[in-house]
Amino acid sequence: MSGRTSKPTVGALPDATADSPVVPVALTWIAWSLFAASVVVLLARVRFDAAWEIPGAVRVDGLTALMWVVVTFFSGVVHSYSRRYMAGSEHGVEFFGNVFSFTIAVMGLVAADHVALFALSWLTMGLVMARLIGTMKGWNQARVAASVARRYFLASSALLAVSLTTLWHATGATTVSGIAAAADGLGGPVWLVAAVALVLAAMIQSALVPFHGWLLSSMTAPTPASALMHAGFVNAGGVLLIRFAPVVTVDATLMLGIVVVGAASALLGKLLKTVQTDVKSELGCSTVGQMGFMIMQAGLGFFGAAVTHLILHGFYKAYHFLGAGGRVERTAPTGSETREATAAGVAVVLATGLAGGVVFAALTGKGTSVDSGLLLVAFVVLTTLHAARGAVERASLPAAARYGAVPLVFLPAIAVYALVYEAVSGVLSGLPVVAAPTELSVLHALVALAFVAAYVAIEAGLHERSRRLYVALVNASRPASGTLLTTTEEYNEY
């Protein structure tokens, strides 16, 4: 048996081009055509620096053009991937219809200027995603997962309706741009109701703690639907805060609150990820944490950074979800063992992390003054430290090669991230608020200390030594009971 080199094949992969229904083919071509058109719109926006609009209804600005390119690209990839994935499924045509409908709903959301159109697009987007989660209608767990998600999305839509109605009553404006223009006059209890409802709607849609249950219960969704969900749908919370940035930046206390809820989700998402035993649940908890980072960046006043984060996270998560099956095959107990930390390794990691922060600050100008930009740079440093440490300890190269390669790889990566951030901020330059750094406070310092403590604890493995913490994390990440498969035979059926 030692000479055997070929892998056994169970059945043949379906041919996505043979006898394919016309609907999937047509919608795939339309999705890629929308992507091409969106690229043209973005280039025109950059070239002419103008916004096109149907007064009182639709407005195509930098955020619209940028999100159109991102959403249609992911949609095109998911459509193409699903041609094979859904081949032979009795739900195939309906699935493609829902994916395309979701694409149109998101495109409508980022272009909507009238508050009614914005709210309708938000509601439609949620309802269609719930249908995608429950694609396998004969599967009880899928129906329950869809029902759970639908309840969350309806709650989010209700909160958004409360916020928009309150803002309309306070400003007399029926458009998003009109509300933004009148935001300086907002304040008092009416503004507080609108702002809190707005933030809660964003938290639910982006699956922030404690509203992450719907996301972790959605694993019954077909893999391409999960990719679309984690790469696009959850980003809607960030888009909402960016669209209504003039409303949430009225008061520094609210911005602090956004930082806290984002930071809590970022930290807990990271911890929940450490106790997952399957690839999709691990990716789901990662999304909870990453969306926390995105919301936290908005709370720090760096909306351009939040948009950059949601775009890069979308690419990262779509790739990992669509490649989840291959990751299981690639993961083996015989993989490279973790190396013991050495003084030289620690020095290289620390130097790379600090240099990464310097590079980011130099290219973006953030962190060069005493404001919330310092926290943004601090998070870049911590992220670089974490990634560099993993590379130093796990790379199967000689020590000299590893220590030399780490800064050569990570510092250019940080530079690219900084340049993308600057480019995205340039595209968003026509928005009412792109960057609104806030003054540092004691709470900002406590958030920073919490991240440093969590980083040290995780790197030292302290979270793995407490049984009580392990059980608490497992319980916190447990999906709705009705969405769980309870017998192995059910796996064979679906």
Beta strands, then each sheet from edge to edge (+ up, - down):
strand 1: 52-54
strand 2: 58-60
sheet 1: 1+ 2-
end
